[in-house]
Amino acid sequence: MSVISSWYGPGFNGLPTANGERFNQHALTAAHKTLPFGTRLKVCFKRCAVVRVNDRGPYIQGRTLDLSKGAADAIGLTGSGVGRVKVTRLS
């Protein structure tokens, strides 16, 4: 499936995520509104990475996935900030 994704990080680093763990902006994690915590997703933009859902969001209309800065860096999304990514659910 193809969805619109953005990324977040600097202002949230160290704060608790929706699942209770501390947010690490350098980790390969993501926020999604409904997928269960722990769900693993393969996300592709310019490159691909496997991320784990540990937070809720994004809360901007039209966006489906919010990646940590580390995940956005890994797939090449950081520069554009927002983009259409291909997502495959792994677990």
LOMISE-757925 format. One record per residue: residue in one letter; y, x, z of N, C-alpha, C in turn. Coordinates in steps of 0.1 Angstrom, whole numbers, padded with zeros to 4 digits, always signed. Each point is the difference from the previous one (the first is absolute). Layout:
AYXZYXZYXZ
...
***
This chain:
M-0012+0008+0000+0012-0008+0000+0012+0009+0000
S+0011-0005-0005+0013+0007-0001+0010-0007+0008
V+0007+0007+0009+0010-0006+0009+0012+0009+0001
I+0011-0006+0005+0012+0008+0003-0001+0006+0014
S+0003+0013+0000-0001+0007+0013+0013+0008+0002
S+0003+0002+0013+0011+0008+0004-0006+0010+0011
W+0009+0007+0006-0005+0009+0011+0010+0000+0011
Y-0005+0004+0012+0009+0002+0012-0004+0012+0008
G+0008+0004+0009-0004+0012+0008+0010+0004+0010
P+0011+0008-0004+0008+0007+0009+0005-0008+0012
G+0005-0012-0002+0005-0008+0012-0010-0006+0009
F-0013+0001-0005-0011-0007+0008-0010+0010+0006
N+0002+0013-0004-0010+0010+0005-0001+0000+0015
G-0012-0001+0005-0003+0000+0015+0001-0013+0006
L+0005-0010-0007+0000-0014+0006-0014-0007-0001
P-0002-0009+0008-0013-0007-0001-0001-0009-0013
T-0012+0001-0006-0003-0009-0011-0005-0013+0005
A-0002-0010-0009-0005-0013+0004-0014+0001+0006
N-0008+0010-0003-0013+0001+0006+0000+0008+0013
G+0012+0005+0004+0001+0007+0013+0001+0015-0001
E-0004+0006-0011+0000+0015+0000+0014+0004-0004
R+0003+0013+0003+0014+0005-0003+0000+0003-0015
F+0011-0004-0006+0002+0002-0015+0003+0015-0002
N-0008+0006-0010+0002+0013-0004+0004+0000-0015
Q+0012+0003-0002+0005-0001-0014-0007+0009-0010
H-0007+0010+0005-0007+0009-0009-0015-0004-0002
A-0005-0010+0007-0014-0004-0002-0001-0009-0013
L-0012-0002-0004-0003-0008-0012-0003-0014+0005
T+0011-0008+0003-0001-0013+0006+0008-0010-0008
A-0002-0013+0003+0008-0010-0007+0001-0013+0008
A+0010-0007-0003+0003-0013+0006-0003-0011-0010
H-0007-0011+0004-0003-0011-0008+0001-0013+0008
K+0004-0011-0005+0002-0012+0008-0013-0006+0005
T-0011+0001-0007-0012-0008+0004-0013+0008+0001
L-0001+0011-0007-0013+0008+0000-0003+0004+0014
P-0012+0000+0004-0004+0004+0013+0003+0015+0003
F+0004+0003+0012+0003+0014+0004-0013+0008-0003
G+0002+0012-0005-0012+0009-0003-0004-0001-0014
T+0005-0010-0008-0004-0001-0014+0004+0012-0007
R-0009+0005-0008+0003+0012-0008+0003-0004-0015
L+0011+0005-0005+0004-0003-0014+0002+0013-0008
K-0004-0001-0012+0003+0011-0010+0013-0005-0007
V+0011+0008+0002+0013-0003-0006+0004+0010-0010
C+0003-0004-0012+0004+0009-0011+0013-0003-0006
F+0008+0010-0002+0013+0000-0007+0000+0011-0011
K+0005+0011+0003-0001+0012-0009-0013+0007+0004
R-0004-0001+0012-0013+0006+0005-0006-0011+0009
C-0012+0003+0006-0007-0010+0008-0002+0006+0014
A-0001-0009+0010-0003+0004+0014-0007-0012+0007
V-0008+0003+0010-0006-0010+0008+0008-0002+0013
V+0004-0012+0002+0008-0003+0012-0007-0010+0009
R+0004-0001+0013-0006-0009+0009+0011-0009+0005
V-0002-0013+0000+0009-0010+0005+0001+0001+0015
N+0012+0002+0006+0001+0001+0014+0013-0007+0005
D+0007-0007-0009+0013-0007+0004+0001-0012-0009
R+0010-0009+0004+0003-0012-0007+0013+0002-0008
G+0002-0006-0011+0011+0000-0009-0005+0001-0014
P+0009+0003-0010+0014+0001+0001+0007-0014+0002
Y+0012+0000+0004+0007-0013+0003+0011-0002-0010
I-0001+0006-0012+0010-0002-0011-0008-0008-0011
Q+0006-0011-0004-0006-0009-0010-0004+0008-0012
G-0012-0003-0005-0005+0006-0012-0008+0012+0001
R+0000+0006+0012-0008+0012+0003-0012-0004+0008
T-0011+0007-0004-0013-0003+0006-0005+0011+0010
L+0004+0012-0003-0006+0011+0008+0012+0010+0004
D+0000+0005+0012+0010+0009+0004-0008+0013+0005
L+0002+0011-0007-0008+0012+0002+0008+0009+0010
S-0007+0008+0008+0006+0010+0008+0006+0011-0010
K+0010+0008+0005+0006+0010-0009-0011+0009-0005
G-0010+0004+0009-0010+0009-0004-0008-0006-0012
A-0003-0013+0001-0008-0006-0011+0009-0001-0013
A+0012-0003+0002+0009-0001-0012+0001+0014-0006
D+0002+0011+0008+0000+0013-0005-0013+0003-0008
A-0011-0004+0006-0013+0004-0006-0002-0007-0014
I+0006-0012-0002-0002-0006-0013+0012+0001-0010
G+0011+0007+0005+0011+0002-0009+0010-0011+0000
L+0001-0009+0011+0009-0011+0000+0013+0003+0008
T+0000+0011+0007+0012+0002+0009+0013+0000-0008
G+0001+0007-0011+0012+0001-0008+0006-0014-0004
S-0009-0008-0005+0005-0013-0005+0002-0010+0011
G-0007+0001+0011+0001-0008+0011-0008-0013+0000
V+0000-0006-0012-0007-0013-0002-0007+0001-0014
G-0012-0005-0001-0007+0000-0013-0012-0008+0000
R-0005-0003-0012-0012-0008-0002-0012+0010+0002
V-0009-0003+0009-0011+0009+0003-0013-0008-0003
K-0011+0008-0003-0013-0006-0002-0007+0001+0014
V-0006-0011+0005-0006+0000+0013-0015-0004-0002
T-0009+0007+0006-0014-0003+0000-0005+0000+0015
R-0005-0012+0004-0005+0000+0014-0013+0007+0001
L-0001+0009+0009-0013+0008+0002-0008-0006+0011
S+0006-0004+0011-0007-0006+0011+0009-0009+0008
***
